[in-house]
Amino acid sequence: MAHEGIPSEVTFYWYDYETFGTDKKRDRPAQFGGFRTDANFRRKSKDLLIYCSPADDYLPHPEACLLTGITPLTCLTEGEPEAVFANKIYKEFKEPNSIVLGYNNLKFDDEISRFMFWRNLINPYDREYGEGRSRMDMFTVIKALYAFKPETLNWPLKENGSVSMKLEDLTKSNGLVHDHAHDALSDARATALLAKKIKETEPKFWDYAVSLANKENVQKLLDSQTALLGIADYSIPATKNLRVFFPILKAGKEYLCWDLTADPSELLSLNDSEIEARTNLTSEEREAGKKPLPLLTIAANKYPFLVKASPFFKDEYEQMFGLSRSELARRTKFLKEMDKSFVGNIYLKLNEIRKTKFEERIPPDEDVETALYSGGFVEDPDRKILEELRSMNEFELSEKSLTKDFQYKGMDKLIRRFISRNYPEAMTEQDSSEWYLYKSQHLIRGANGSRTFEEYFKILDELSERSGVNEELIEELREYGEGLQEDLQ
């Protein structure tokens, strides 16, 4: 693995959230823990441990509270409004030359951040790029370590004999301090300790892993016209979670790739109906024997862990993939020589299918707060107005926002919700009326997939039947829900 040294100005920001549920669009953060180090793991900041006060339009998932021990009452007592909470986190993430990382953050914590920033009128994306900023994910690094340098760590096993990659299991197996699993700051510290151990044991591997946070380095690999090995998004035990593929087309920010375990001559016989039938298969269709298309897309800015396949593709890898080195070379040559316009037409068809299936999953009445990916982009004029409004105090913001015209449909609604949720003292009479209606629709009727009082109390009843459950916590959650319910009567 070729690599360059980590620039001296780079810092790592290690972080974790504890949340009130696992729905990344709708559930809210409860606790955030983070801190900054330099590239050699020397501290560059104090610990940041903050709680987020839940607004009165939302019910937590009781099981999440049981898991972490963090309740709405804890956050109301020790926390601050989500607007303040979000601003503190954004400030840390936005620091130039920062690599922000956690454990499985790309799939979960970063999504929590994006939707939280969106609710709070903050640009959801600009902290991820520009001025030397980027992202990593230690979960991806750990999967790559298991594939390429398994001797580096002791690997804990599950009851079924497979390897566990849970953070708390890995720290325990490797003698690393992890005092309180499901505490945000403790998890962030444990993640950094795991990374430090990797750097000390396999410094070249660690430097290479860090180099992939720079999307330009990833693009160089994807543009190199050679077979690549990459860590899969899902579990593939037979190949150590690796896929072998060849990029056949660059399209904007992503690359269309062919899975080299499939014969690429199959591409020539693909027609539109077959592409549609084999795209985005359900688990039931896969179990029934339907084969998905051997195509995948790689986005350079989503921290894909890639290496050139050639140095690794010897006896073990030939057996693992059922693919000889000579056949790998033949398939790669075939794809290099393929007509790019033909491949481009396949990509256009794939995109059309993906767009249709994505739109089919969008509820016709999706709320602006969960429409981050489906509601279109916020254009620069709107973004400038939001930055102007965010610099004002809550009373100025409440007044001045009423005079602004936005291109983005629903922005007015997003702003009034922001004020009602964080600064009730700045609400207009109309805000109060609309906020009451909004809460009723969501907490009583379940609008936009919200958790209702009925669901909340049903879960509490079920949990109270479990042996050894924390009855005091259950009662505290029940009283909290009843208090919100009374406010709506």
NUMAR-414598 format. One record per residue: residue in one letter; y negated, z negated, x negated of N, C-alpha, C in turn. Coordinates in steps of 0.1 Angstrom, whole numbers, plus 5000, padded with zeros to 4 digits. Layout:
% residues N
AYZXYZXYZX ...
***
This chain:
% residues 489
M501250004992500050005000498750004991 A498150114990496850124983495750054990 H494949984983493849914989492649904980 E491549864986490349834978490049694980 G489249634970488949494972488049474984 I487949344989487149315000485749294995 P484749365001483349354997482949204997 S482149164987481749024985480948974997 E480149055003479349015014480048985027 V481349025028482049015040482348865043 T482248825056482748695060483648705072 F484548615073485448605085484948505095 Y484948545107484748445118485948425126 W486548305124487848275130487548205144 Y488248255154487948195167489048195177 D488948115188489948115198489248065211 Y489748115222489348055235490447975241 E490147875249491047825260490347865273 T491147915282490647975294491247905306 F490647925318491147875330492047965337 G492648055330493648155336493848265327 T494748355330495048475321494548605326 D493848605338493248735343491948755335 K492048855326490848875317489648925324 K489748985335488549025343487948915351 R488748825356488248735366488248585361 D489148555353489248415349488148385338 R487748255338486548215330487048135318 P486248135307486548055295486247905298 A487047825292486847675293486347615280 Q486847665269486547615256486547725246 F485647715236485547805225485547725212 G486347765202486347705189486247815178 G485347795168485247895158484447845146 F484647915135483947885122483948005113 R483148005103483048115094483448075080 T484148165073484548155059484148275051 D484048265038483948385030485348455028 A485348555020486648625019487648545011 N487248435005488148344998488448225006 F488148225018488348115028487547985025 R486448005018485547895016484647885028 R484347765033483547745045482147795043 K481647875054480347925054479547865066 S480247785074479547735086480247605090 K479547525099480247415105481047465116 D481947375121482747405133481847425145 L482247515153481547535166482647505177 L482547395184483447365195482547335207 I482647425217481847415229482647435242 Y482147375253482847395266481947465275 C482547535285481747615294481847555308 S480747515314480747455327481147565337 P482047535346482447635356481447645367 A481147765371480147785383480947755396 D480147735406480747695419481247815427 D481447935421482048045428483448075423 Y484047985416485348015409486247895409 L487547915411488547815410489547845398 P489747755390490647775379492147785383 H492947835375494447835378494947695373 P495447615382495847485379496847475367 E497747575366498647565355498047585341 A496947655341496147665328495647535324 C495147455334494547325331495647225326 L496847235332497947155328498347185314 L498347315310498747355297497747305286 T496447315288495547285278495047135280 G495147085292494546955294493046955297 I492447075297491047095299490847115314 T490047035321489747055335488347095338 P488047135350486647165353485747045351 L486246925354485446805353485046785338 T486046805329485846805314484646895311 C484747015316483747115312482347095319 L482347035331481146995337480446885330 T481246795324480746675317480246715303 E481046795296480746825282480246965279 G480147045290479847185287478447225291 E478247355290476947415293477147535302 P476047585309476247705317476747825309 E477547915315478148025308477148105301 A475948115306474848195299474548145285 V474448015284474147945272475347955262 F476547925268477847935261478048075255 A477748175263477948315259476948355247 N475748305249474748335239475148275225 K475648155225476048095212477148175205 I478048215213479248295208478748435203 Y477948495211477448625207476648625194 K475848515192475048505180476048495168 E477148425169478048415158478748555155 F479148615166479848745164478948855159 K477648845162476748955159476248945144 E476648845137476248825123476648955115 P475749015107476149135099477249105089 N478049205086479149195077480249095081 S480349075094481348975099482649055103 I483749005100485049045106485448925115 V485448955128485848855138487248865141 L488048755140489448765143490048635148 G491148645155491848535161493348575161 Y494048515170495448545171495748605185 N496048735185496248815197494848835204 N493748835196492448845202492148985207 L492649085201492349225206492849245221 K493949185224494549205237493949095247 F493548985243493148875252491748825249 D491548755238490248685236489048775236 D489248895229488148985229487849045243 E488849055251488549095265487848985273 I488248865271487548755277486048755273 S485748785260484448795255483648915262 R484249025263483649145268483149115283 F484149065291483749045305482748925307 M482848825298481848725298480448775294 F480448855284479148905280478548995291 W479349075297478949165308478349075320 R479048975323478548885334477148825331 N476948805318475748735313474648835307 L474748955311473749055307473649085292 I474749055285474849085271475649215268 N475149295259475949415256477349375252 P478449425259479749375256480349435244 Y479749535238480449605227479749595213 D478349585213477649605201477949505190 R478549395193478949295183480249345175 E480849455179482049495173481849605163 Y480649655161480449765151478949755146 G478649835136477349845130477049725121 E476249745111475849645101477049575095 G478149645093479249595086480149505094 R479949515108480749425117482049505120 S483149425122484449485127485349375132 R486549415136487449315142488849335135 M489549225135490949225131491749135141 D493049135140493849055148495049005140 M495148875138496148815130497548835136 F497648855149498948885155499549015149 T498649115148499049245143499449225128 V498649145121498949125107500349065105 I500648965113501948895113503048985116 K502849075126503949175129504149265117 A503049305110503149395099503849325087 L503449195085504049115075505649105077 Y506049085089507449075092508149215089 A507449325091508049455089508149485074 F507049455066506949505053507149395042 K506849275045506949165035507549045041 P508749055047509248935055509548815047 E509648825033509948715025508748615024 T507648665028506348585027506348455035 L506948455046506948335055508348295059 N508448175064509648135071509548175086 W510448235091510348295105511148205115 P510448145124511148065134511848145144 L512948095149513748165159513748105173 K513848195182513848155196515348115199 E515548065211516948025215517848145215 N517348265218518248375218518448445204 G517948375194518148425180517048525175 S516148565184515148655180513948575173 V513148645166512048585158510948545168 S510448425167509248385174507948415166 M507048475172505748495165504648415172 K504948315179503948225185503248145173 L501948135175501248065164501747925161 E501947845171502447715169503847705163 D504647805165505947805159505847845144 L505047945141504847985128504247875119 T503247805124502647705116503647595113 K504447555123505347445121506447485111 S506947615112507947655103507447675088 N506147685087505647705073504847595068 G504947475075504347355070502847355070 L502247425080500747435081500247335092 V499047285089498547185099498047255111 H498547205123498147265136498247145146 D497247065145497346935152497446945167 H496747035173496647045188496747185192 A497947235195498147375201497447375214 H496847485218496047505230494747425230 D494247395218492847355216492247465208 A491147515212490547635206490247615191 L489647515187489247495173490547475165 S491447395170492747375163493447505161 D493547595171494147725170493447815160 A492147805160491347895151491647845136 R491647715134491947665120493347705116 A494347695125495747725122495847875118 T495047955126495048105123494548135109 A493448065105492948075092493848025081 L494547915083495547865073496647965071 L497148025082498148125081497748245073 A496548285075495948405067495748365053 K495348245050495148195036496448195029 K497548145036498848145029499348285026 I499048385035499448525032498648575020 K497348545020496448595008496948534995 E497348404995497748344983499148394978 T500048424988501348474985501448624982 E500748694991500748844990499348894990 P498548884979497148914979496949064982 K497849154976497649294979497849334993 F498849274999499049305013497849255022 W497349135019496249085026494949175025 D494749215013493549305011493749435018 Y494949485018495149605026494949585041 A495449475046495249435060493849435064 V493049365055491549355057490949495057 S491349585048490749715046490849795059 L491849765067492049845080491149795091 A490349685088489349655098488149755097 N488049825086487049935085487750065091 K487150105102487750225109487750345100 E486850355091486850475082488050485074 N488550365069489850365062491050405071 V490950365083492050405093491950555095 Q490750605097490550755099491050835088 K490850785075491350865064492850875064 L493550765068495050775070495450875081 L494750865092495050955104494751095101 D493751125092493351255088494151315076 S495051235071495751265058496851375060 Q497151415072498151515075499551475069 T499851345071501151305066501851205077 A503151195076503751095085503350955082 L503150885093502750745092503650645099 L503650525094504350415100503250325106 G503450275119502450195125503150085133 I502449975134502949855143502749895157 A503849885165503749915179503049805187 D502449845198501849745207502849655214 Y504049695215505149625222506249595213 S507249515217508349475208509349585207 I509749615195510849715192511749645181 P512549555184513349475174514149565165 A514649675170515549755162514849825150 T513549845151512749905140511649815135 K511849675136510849575132509449605137 N509449645150508249675157507449795151 L508149875144507449995138507750125145 R506750215145506950345150506650445139 V507250555138506950665128506450785136 F505250835131504650935139503751025130 F503251135136502351225129501251255138 P499951245134498851275142498651425143 I498651475156498651615158497251665163 L496451575167495051615172494151505172 K492951525167491851425168490951465179 A490751365188489951395200488951275202 G487751295198486751185199487151065191 K487250955197487550835190489050805188 E489850895194491350865193492050985187 Y493350955183494151065178495451075186 L495851195190497051215197498151235186 C499251155187500351155177501651185184 W502551245175503951275180504851175173 D505751115181506751025177507851105169 L507951085156508851165148510351135150 T510651035158512051015161512551125171 A511651195177511951305187511651435180 D512451535183512351665177511051735182 P510151775174508851825179508951965185 S510052025184510252155190510252145205 E510452015210510351985224508952015230 L507952005221506552025225506452165231 L507152265226506952405230507452425244 S508352345249508952365262508252275273 L507252195269506552105278505752185288 N505852165301504952225311504152115318 D503252145326502352045332503151955341 S504152005348504851915358505651805350 E506251855338507051765330506151655324 I504951705319504051605313503651495323 E503351545335502951445345504151355349 A505351405350506451325354506851225343 R506551245331506951155320505751075313 T504651075320503550995315503350865323 N503050755316502850625322504050585331 L505250595325506450555333506450405336 T506950365347507150225351508350175343 S508550045343509649985336510950025344 E510850035357511950075365512450215362 E511450305360511850445357512450455343 R511950365334512550365320514050315321 E514150205329515550145330516450245337 A515950335345516750435352517150545343 G516650545331517050645321515950765319 K514850745326513850855325513150835311 K513050945303512450935290510950965290 P510150875284508750895283508451005273 L507351065274506951165264506851095250 P507351155240507251095226505851115220 L504851085228503451105224502750965225 L501850935216501050815216499650845211 T498750755215497350775211497050655202 I496250675192495850575182494350575182 A493650465184492250455183491850385170 A491050445161490850395148490050255148 N489350235160488550115160489249995167 K490550005169491249895176492349835166 Y491949835154492749775143494249815144 P494549945143495949975142496449955127 F497549895125498149875112498949995108 L498450075099499150195095499350205080 V500450265076500750305062501350445062 K501250505050501950635049503450605048 A504250685055505650665057506450695044 S505950795037506750845025507250745016 P506450645011506950545001508050455007 F508050445020509050355026510350425031 F510250555033511350615040512450645031 K513250545028514450555021515650505029 D516750455023517950425030517750335042 E517050225040516950125051516250195063 Y515150265060514350325071514950445077 E515750515069516450625075517450575085 Q518150465081519150415091518450355103 M517350285101516650215111516150305122 F515650425117515050525127516050635131 G517250635124518250745127517650875123 L516850875112516150995108516151015092 S516751125087516751135073515451175067 R515251155055513951185048513751335049 S514751415047514551565048514151605062 E514751545072514451585086513051535089 L512651425084511251375086510251475080 A510551535068509751635062509651765070 R510851805076510951925084510051905096 R510151795103509451775115507951765113 T507551705102506151695098505651835095 K506351915088505952055085505752135098 F506652115107506652185120505252155127 L504952025127503751985135502452025128 K502452025114501352075107500952215110 E502052295112501852445114501652475129 M501652375138501552405152500152455156 D500052545166498752595170497952475177 K496752455171495952335176495452355190 S495252485194494752505208495852475218 F497052495214498152465223498252315224 V498152235213498152095214496952045221 G495852105220494652065227494752075242 N495452175247495752195261496652075266 I497652035258498451925262497651795263 Y496751785253495951665254495051655266 L494451775269493651775281494351745294 K495651795295496451765306496851615306 L497151555295497451415294496251335298 N495051375294493851295298493551305312 E493851415318493651435333494551345340 I495851335336496851245342496451105341 R496051065329495650925326494450885334 K493450975335492250945343492650925358 T493451015363493851005377494650875380 K495550835371496250715373495450595371 F494450595362493450485360492650475373 E492150585378491350575390492150525403 E493450555403494250515414494450365414 R494350305402494450155401493150085404 I492050155405490750085408490650065423 P490449935427490249915441488949985446 P489050045458487850115463486650035464 D486749905465485649815467485449725454 E485849775442485749695431484349635428 D484349505425483049445423482449485410 V481149475409480449515396480849425385 E481149305387481549215376482849245369 T483749315376485049345371485149495368 A484049565370483949715368483449755354 L483649675344483149705331483749835326 Y485049865328485649985323485650105333 S485350075346485450175356484050215362 G483050135359481750155366480750245358 G481250305347480350385339479650315328 F478850385320478150315309476750275313 V476350175307474950125308474150205298 E473150285303472450375294471350295287 D470750355277469750285268468550235276 P467950305286466850245293467150115300 D468350115306468749995313469049875303 R469649915291469949815281468649755276 K467649835274466349785270465749685280 I465849715292465349625303466049495302 L467449505301468249375300467849295288 E467549355277467149275265465849215268 E464949285274463649225278463749105287 L464649125297464849015307465448895301 R466348915292467048805285466148725276 S465048785272464148705264463248615272 M463248625285462448545294463048415298 N462248325303462948205309463448245322 E464248155328464948185341464048215352 F462848155353461948185364461248315362 E460848355350460248485348461348595350 L462548565345463648665347463848685362 S463948585370464148595384463148675391 E461848655387460748725393460648865388 K460648885375460449025370461549115372 S462849065373463949155375463849225389 L463149165398463049225412462149355411 T461349365401460449475400461049595392 K462249575386462749675377463649775385 D463649895380464550005386465650035375 F466950025380468050045370468750175374 Q469250245364470050365366471450315370 Y471950205364473350165367473450105381 K474350165388474550115402475149975401 G474549875408475049745409474449645399 M473549695390472849615380472049505387 D471349535398470549435405471449325410 K472649355415473549255420474049165408 L474349235397474849155385473749055381 I472449095381471449005376471248885386 R471248915399471048805409472248705408 R473448755405474548665404474448585391 F473948645380473648575368472748455370 I471648485377470648375380471348265389 S472048305400472648215409473648125402 R474448185393475548115386474948015376 N473948055369473547985357472247905359 Y471347955368470047895370469747885385 P470447795392470247785406468847745410 E468147675401466747635404465847755404 A466247875399465347995399465748085410 M466648055419467048135430465948155440 T465848275446465048295457465748255470 E465048255481465748215494466748325497 Q466548445494467548555496468748535487 D468448495474469548465465470448365471 S469948255476470748145481471648185493 S471048265501471848315513472948415508 E472648505499473648595494474648525485 W474348425478475248345470476248275478 Y475748215489476648145498477648245504 L477148365508478048465514479048515503 Y478648535491479448575480480648475478 K480248345477481248245475482248235486 S481748255498482748245510483648365509 Q483148485506484048605506485148585495 H484748525483485648525472486548395473 L486048285476486948165476487748145489 I487248205500487948185512488748315516 R488148425514488848555517489548625506 G489248585493489948645482489348785478 A488048805481487448935478487648965463 N487949095460488049145446489049065438 G490149025445491248965438490948815433 S489948755439489648615435490648515439 R490748405432491648295436491048225448 T491748205459491248135470491647995471 F490947915480491347775482492747765486 E493247855495494647845499495547865488 E495347965479496247985467496147865458 Y494947815456494747705446495547575451 F495347545463496047415468497547435469 K497947565472499447585472500047565458 I499347615448499847605434499847455430 L498847385434498847235431499947165438 D500247205450501447145458502747165450 E502847295446504147335439504247255425 L503147245418503147175405503347025407 S502946965418503046825420504546785422 E505346885425506846865427507546865414 R506946905403507646915390507846775385 S508946755378509246625372508346605359 G507746495357507046465345505646525345 V505146585356503846645357502746535356 N501646565351500546475349499846465363 E500246355370499746345384498246315385 E497746245375496246225375495446355374 L495946445365495246565364495446655376 I496546645383496746725395495746665406 E495646535407494746475416493246515413 E492946515400491546555396491246695401 L492246785398492046925402491946945418 R492746865425492646865439491246825444 E490746715439489446665443488346765439 Y488546835428487546935424487547045435 G488647095438488747205448488247165462 E488547045466488046995478486546985479 G485946945467484546935466483847075468 L484447175462483847315463484047355478 Q485147325484485447365497484447295507 E484147165505483147105514481847165513 D481447215501480147275500479947405508 L481147465511481047585519481247565534 Q481347445538481547415552480247385559 
***
